[in-house]
């Protein structure tokens, strides 16, 4: 399945139900910008608000309440603004007094969404639009495919490390014995777990996208010379999938070298595919090549449902100031429209975004301008 195409799930009256998840901080600002553009496009949709964010963690001990999950099950897709995340100890301190000391542990809502809805594919287009003064180089047009549910972000962690777990580690990995004298409270463990199915799925989707969009190559970003088991499984699986697409070469590179080559020769690359953490790293690097996080749109895509979001944080100090660049959010809207099958709307929106960037009249502070978040969105809406 093309990762930008919705499933054949039917909804009444050909209207869409969109889960509306502003979140925290500037998430609210950029979602207002998104609504301006969606209204200008006249998308036939119902937008259903969902509770998500730091205030719900503090008050309820759950940043993604179950009621929001249930609401989302009846929608076609979700738009997500931004969310505040803090380390476990800091998060516990911010709980209301009656919830402190009850063993509640903060867990990233976006990670939970990815796992709850099996949003296996993280799609990150990184395109240098002409006229953007923040472009590192003109002509860059990369797409990152990141496996979204496995690897180091799968949530399999422990601190302190239980004796039973450490004994098992020593049984299967003799190198663990050099840590045998370390107090268990002084060590933590995070498991990088990958499956053949997960590796095959993300690589296949990368090749399908390359084939459908006339892309010239797929580059696997891994580290099999050090991460011999997980990286090795990923690499072997990618090679096998690549055999089914003889017209599209599979390139292989290590994560550290990929970072260097993206800075040196970004125009040489086309589709990048990686596991969860490595994909996270290279997608932010690639975003900086085309203007930074203000242009970094993303889709978390599953089989028939997807969540679209800008990848910048909640930037609490800017909340309500309408200062941040809305382009990442608007490009996320474009991705959602593609997913829903509204290809004409998606194309019109991208053309309007490109025109506003090229003209340079409406620019937020990061681009050297003085326009507000909503003024930029209004200019895009006028172009529509």
Order of alpha helices (4+ residues) and beta strands (2+ residues): beta-alpha-beta-alpha-alpha-beta-alpha-alpha-beta-beta-beta-alpha-beta-alpha-beta-alpha-beta-alpha-beta-alpha-beta-beta-alpha-alpha-alpha
